C-alpha cells in the first residue's frame, strides 16, 4: 500500500482517494431528540425508489499537501463510463500526474478504463486491498454527507439533489472536515 505514496512523491503527483455512494429519496431515519411525548413523524411518498449516485475523490496536492474534493452526480447507477467521466474531470481540474486510489469494484476495472489510461499517461489507478473500506478517506465524505441528510424528507429528486449538493459543498469548503476524513481512515497517511 505504501508504494502509491512513494510513487506520488517521486512523480510529484496528486493523490486522489475516490469512491461512490447512493442517496435514496426514501428518508434515512436515525435516532434524534424531540420533546417528550412529541415523536417526530416523517411523511414521504411510498414506493419512490428514485436515487442519485455520486462519485467523489479527496485530492492531496503533491508539494503543499492541500486537500480538495471533486465530485459528480448521476441520476443512474455508476458504471465504468461514469467512472471514466469522473477521471476525465480530474484530468481537466488537476495539473501534472494523478494517482487515483479506488476499491476493487468491477466498475473500476475494464476496457473503458484501460482505454482512458492509454490516452492519458499522467493518470494512474491503484486499488485498495479487497474489503477494506476503512482505508479509504473518501468513506468519511459519505459518512458526513449522510449524517447531515439523516431524517430529511425531500419531496422529489430535484430537492434531494439540492440537499446532496448543499451537504457535499459544506464538506468541500471545510478544510477541517477534509482533514478529518483523512485522519479517520485507517490508512497510514500523514499530511505533515
C-alpha positions as CSV (number, residue, x, y, z in Angstrom):
1,X,0.0,0.0,0.0
2,X,2.9,2.4,0.7
3,X,4.0,2.1,-2.9
4,X,1.5,4.7,-4.2
5,X,2.8,7.2,-1.7
6,X,6.4,6.7,-2.8
7,X,5.3,6.9,-6.5
8,X,3.4,10.0,-5.8
9,X,6.3,11.7,-4.2
10,X,8.7,10.6,-6.9
11,X,6.4,11.8,-9.7
12,X,5.1,14.9,-7.9
13,X,1.6,13.5,-8.4
14,X,-1.7,14.4,-6.9
15,X,-3.2,11.5,-4.9
16,X,-6.9,11.1,-5.1
17,X,-8.9,8.8,-2.8
18,X,-12.2,8.1,-4.7
19,X,-15.4,6.2,-4.0
20,X,-19.1,6.2,-4.9
21,X,-22.3,6.3,-2.9
22,X,-26.0,6.5,-3.5
23,X,-28.7,8.7,-1.9
24,X,-32.3,7.5,-2.0
25,X,-35.5,9.5,-2.0
26,X,-36.7,7.3,0.9
27,X,-35.7,9.0,4.1
28,X,-32.8,7.7,6.1
29,X,-34.2,7.7,9.6
30,X,-31.9,7.9,12.6
31,X,-32.4,8.4,16.3
32,X,-33.0,12.0,17.2
33,X,-34.1,14.3,20.0
34,X,-37.6,15.6,20.4
35,X,-39.7,17.0,23.3
36,X,-41.2,14.2,25.5
37,X,-44.4,12.9,24.0
38,X,-43.8,14.5,20.6
39,X,-42.4,11.8,18.5
40,X,-41.1,13.2,15.1
41,X,-43.1,12.0,12.1
42,X,-41.6,11.9,8.5
43,X,-44.2,11.8,5.8
44,X,-43.0,10.7,2.4
45,X,-44.5,9.1,-0.7
46,X,-44.5,5.3,-0.5
47,X,-42.8,3.3,-3.2
48,X,-40.5,6.0,-4.5
49,X,-37.2,4.3,-5.2
50,X,-35.6,7.3,-7.1
51,X,-32.0,7.8,-6.2
52,X,-28.9,9.9,-7.0
53,X,-25.5,8.3,-7.3
54,X,-22.4,10.3,-6.5
55,X,-18.7,9.7,-7.1
56,X,-16.2,11.8,-5.3
57,X,-12.5,12.0,-4.6
58,X,-10.4,13.7,-1.9
59,X,-7.3,15.1,-3.6
60,X,-3.9,15.7,-1.9
61,X,-1.6,18.1,-3.8
62,X,2.0,16.9,-4.3
63,X,4.1,19.6,-2.6
64,X,1.9,21.6,-0.2
65,X,-0.5,18.7,0.6
66,X,-3.5,20.8,0.1
67,X,-6.8,19.0,0.2
68,X,-9.6,19.3,-2.4
69,X,-12.9,17.5,-3.0
70,X,-14.1,16.7,-6.5
71,X,-17.5,15.1,-7.3
72,X,-20.0,14.3,-9.9
73,X,-23.7,13.4,-9.5
74,X,-25.7,11.0,-11.7
75,X,-29.4,10.1,-11.8
76,X,-28.4,6.5,-12.6
77,X,-26.1,3.8,-11.2
78,X,-22.4,4.5,-11.6
79,X,-20.7,2.2,-14.1
80,X,-17.4,2.2,-15.9
81,X,-18.4,5.0,-18.2
82,X,-19.3,7.2,-15.3
83,X,-16.1,6.5,-13.6
84,X,-14.2,7.4,-16.8
85,X,-16.2,10.7,-16.9
86,X,-15.1,11.5,-13.3
87,X,-11.5,10.6,-14.1
88,X,-11.6,12.9,-17.2
89,X,-12.9,15.7,-14.9
90,X,-10.0,15.1,-12.6
91,X,-7.6,15.3,-15.5
92,X,-9.2,18.6,-16.5
93,X,-9.0,20.1,-13.0
94,X,-5.6,18.9,-11.7
95,X,-2.3,19.6,-13.3
96,X,0.5,17.1,-13.5
97,X,0.5,13.4,-12.7
98,X,-2.5,11.9,-10.8
99,X,-2.7,8.7,-8.9
100,X,-6.3,7.6,-8.1
101,X,-6.9,5.0,-5.4
102,X,-10.1,3.1,-5.9
103,X,-11.7,-0.1,-4.3
104,X,-11.8,-3.3,-6.3
105,X,-15.3,-2.9,-7.7
106,X,-15.9,-4.1,-11.2
107,X,-16.8,-0.5,-12.1
108,X,-13.2,0.4,-11.5
109,X,-11.7,-2.1,-14.0
110,X,-12.4,-2.9,-17.6
111,X,-11.9,-1.8,-21.2
112,X,-13.1,1.8,-20.9
113,X,-10.7,2.5,-18.0
114,X,-7.8,0.8,-19.8
115,X,-8.5,2.9,-22.9
116,X,-8.6,6.1,-20.8
117,X,-5.3,5.1,-19.1
118,X,-3.8,4.5,-22.5
119,X,-4.8,8.0,-23.7
120,X,-3.6,9.8,-20.6
121,X,-0.2,8.8,-19.4
122,X,-0.3,11.2,-16.4
123,X,-3.2,9.2,-14.9
124,X,-2.6,6.0,-12.8
125,X,-5.0,3.9,-11.0
126,X,-4.1,1.9,-7.8
127,X,-6.5,-0.3,-5.9
128,X,-7.1,-0.6,-2.2
129,X,-7.0,-4.2,-0.8
130,X,-10.2,-6.1,-1.1
131,X,-12.9,-5.5,1.5
132,X,-11.0,-2.6,3.2
133,X,-13.3,0.5,3.1
134,X,-11.8,1.6,6.4
135,X,-8.6,2.5,4.5
136,X,-10.4,4.9,2.1
137,X,-10.6,8.5,3.4
138,X,-13.4,9.2,0.9
139,X,-15.7,7.0,3.0
140,X,-15.6,9.9,5.5
141,X,-17.2,12.1,2.9
142,X,-20.2,9.7,2.7
143,X,-20.4,9.4,6.4
144,X,-20.6,13.2,6.9
145,X,-23.0,13.7,4.0
146,X,-25.4,11.0,5.0
147,X,-25.3,12.2,8.7
148,X,-26.3,15.7,7.6
149,X,-29.1,14.3,5.4
150,X,-30.4,11.9,8.0
151,X,-34.1,12.5,8.9
152,X,-34.6,14.8,5.9
153,X,-37.6,14.1,3.7
154,X,-37.2,15.5,0.2
155,X,-40.3,15.7,-1.9
156,X,-38.7,14.8,-5.2
157,X,-35.4,14.0,-6.8
158,X,-34.6,17.7,-7.5
159,X,-35.0,18.5,-3.8
160,X,-32.8,15.5,-3.0
161,X,-30.2,16.8,-5.5
162,X,-30.2,20.2,-3.7
163,X,-29.8,18.6,-0.3
164,X,-26.9,16.5,-1.6
165,X,-25.2,19.5,-3.2
166,X,-25.5,21.5,0.0
167,X,-24.1,18.7,2.1
168,X,-21.1,17.9,-0.2
169,X,-20.3,21.6,-0.8
170,X,-20.2,22.1,3.0
171,X,-17.6,19.3,3.2
172,X,-15.7,20.6,0.2
173,X,-15.4,24.1,1.7
174,X,-14.2,22.8,5.1
175,X,-10.5,22.1,5.4
176,X,-11.3,20.7,8.9
177,X,-13.8,18.2,7.6
178,X,-11.5,17.1,4.8
179,X,-8.6,16.7,7.2
180,X,-11.0,14.7,9.5
181,X,-11.8,12.3,6.6
182,X,-8.0,11.6,6.1
183,X,-7.5,11.2,9.9
184,X,-10.5,8.9,10.5
185,X,-9.3,6.4,7.9
186,X,-7.0,3.6,8.9
187,X,-4.7,4.5,6.1
188,X,-1.2,5.3,7.2
189,X,-1.1,8.7,5.6
190,X,0.2,12.0,7.1
191,X,-0.3,15.5,5.7
192,X,2.7,16.9,7.7
